[in-house]
Amino acid sequence: MDNPGPAGRRWGRLRRSGSLARQVLVEGRGIVGRVGRRRDKDGVTTQRTDADAFDPLAGRRLRSRQVAAAPVSPALPPVRGVDAEAGMVSIPLLPGERTPARRVKFAIANGCTVASLVLGMVAVFLAINGELRFAAVALLGCVAFDGCDGGLARRFGVASPFGAQMDSLADLSSFGVATGIVVYQWLIASGASPAAAAPVCALIAVCAAIRLARFNVSPKDGRFFTGVPTTMIAAVLALATQLSPDMPASARVAVVALAALAMVSSFPYAKLTRVVRLPIWVWLLPLVGVLINPAVTFVLVVLAYLVSGPLIWLHQRQTRRVVAP
């Protein structure tokens, strides 16, 4: 540092190069200086710099020039339903024309969803007080109202994103949380230990949430479900609480865990419209079994449906192998 710098043209070039290199702010061509605006004779506002531009490839300064010629748009008038600052669009609860008749239909369709949610809370209160059979009836009422809201919304022409989200939240409350609490009380009453019943019933709520979230974001198949729907699992567990088949407590816990995991499985399960179309002789055995022993017949039918998913998956896989060249 004490030695004097080399004199001459070379040292001056190095000093100028170092000072100019520090001014390069971006790759390629760096623009240094204050950016201002200029309005031309046509009234178009453009941006330019008041300082010089530096070309690092040429190694020299360029004259002051215009660097942005995009016109600045004038302020637009505010649009109804649009937040200008956040850039968000508000979606109405009821799309389309808001006539009194459509409002009533919208309220009826979503009222079924609210009824399902309320019955789920009623089932929780009844289960806490030990009224398991009435709690199971309340869960079956949840299933009935849940089957009505979507159908009524489509029939009335008032289906909306709000209704779909409301239905998912109500299903999670009724078929995830409320069903888990009712089943927990049923397993405890049947002799299962809380250490075994609590994780299984928590699994019902977790799998129901995963199943509903996956259903909302996945493409729909008109023939099969991907995993057993939460509504069907809630109905099965409610009927199991009502019938209370003669099974060991450990077997009940295992069946409940299997039903919970079936909701998040990737196996295809036939929809009820396809099940109803089965040949009549297929229904003869369950009908005869109901007359003999309803509880055992119910367990066998549920297990047969749960096993049908892996069987259909294997059949589809074999079919793809045969069709593929």
HELIX and SHEET records of a PDB file:
HELIX    1   1 ARG A    9  ALA A   21  1                                  13    
HELIX    2   2 PRO A  100  ILE A  128  1                                  29    
HELIX    3   3 LEU A  132  PHE A  156  1                                  25    
HELIX    4   4 PRO A  161  ASP A  171  1                                  11    
HELIX    5   5 LEU A  172  ALA A  178  3                                   7    
HELIX    6   6 THR A  179  ALA A  189  1                                  11    
HELIX    7   7 PRO A  194  VAL A  217  1                                  24    
HELIX    8   8 THR A  230  LEU A  243  1                                  14    
HELIX    9   9 ALA A  249  MET A  263  1                                  15    
HELIX   10  10 LEU A  272  VAL A  276  1                                   5    
HELIX   11  11 ILE A  280  ILE A  292  1                                  13    
HELIX   12  12 PRO A  294  VAL A  323  1                                  30    
SHEET    1   A 3 GLY A  30  ILE A  31  0                                        
SHEET    2   A 3 ALA A  53  ASP A  55 -1                                        
SHEET    3   A 3 ARG A  60  LEU A  62 -1                                        
SHEET    1   B 2 VAL A  35  ARG A  39  0                                        
SHEET    2   B 2 THR A  45  THR A  49 -1                                        
SHEET    1   C 2 VAL A  82  ASP A  83  0                                        
SHEET    2   C 2 MET A  88  VAL A  89 -1                                        
SHEET    1   D 2 PHE A 224  THR A 226  0                                        
SHEET    2   D 2 PRO A 268  ALA A 270 -1                                        
END                                                                             
